[in-house]
Amino acid sequence: MFDITRLNPQRLFPAINRRLREIPHYIAWNYSEQGKKNKEALLSYKDKHKGETLYLLANGPSINKTNLSLLKDKRVMCMNRFYIKFKDLNFLPDYLVCIEETVLKQFNDDFSKLPIPAFVNWRTRHKIANVRYLKESFDISPFFQTDITEAVNVGGTVTFVCLQLAYYMGFDKVIILGMDHSFKEVGIAGKAEIRKQDKDESHFDPNYFPKGMKWVIPDLIKSELGYTIARDFYKKNNREIIDATIDGKCNVFKKANFEEIV
């Protein structure tokens, strides 16, 4: 349920502005030739991995404590700037997902050159090529989208988008790693700010978001609401989400030891 106490001028006016700017993107998604071709491409992923297990990699510092070499020959999806970790792996993930425009616009060249299939925000279609696009929903109340050819709900975190995409792909089980659910920085949730710290202590690499770059302060409350919706939706449909993050602070999902279940 939507929490009305979170409606304040600092959040409300930017939200209204985003929805007004979304109108041309909505029209293009539904009526342009590019939108039509992208939807056809998304349809090819429907139930592509039916019955399989997905390992979903987030970007918290705990990733550096996780024996990722065990994921070779497994189905793996990663998020945002995880590609800077590729050089340290003995495999390449199957997919990468990034929805946050602040990240996509600052590193658009990186996303256009990814060696794996990627899903990014439809609004960046003129800046990032060689990817599939997902349309972001601007519904006030979070919901779980089962058809990614329609707008998906962000729910405060790209992880929630990944869980919707994984469901669409047919995965029966999703095991999350590196979702520390804890950040050193403080500020207004959902607001883009310039990083002032010399080192990024909230991600697995100190240069993940370098000093001087923009990033959006995580909204942990909204994220937990999205996680709860995803957990319950998976359970209702006889699927499962497990959190195997080392020392993760999120208590929404069932916990497990990664090396024992892999």
Summary of the structure (lengths in Angstrom):
residues: 262
radius of gyration: 17.5
end to end distance: 35.0
largest distance: 48.6
contacts: 790
relative contact order: 0.16
helix: 38%
strand: 15%
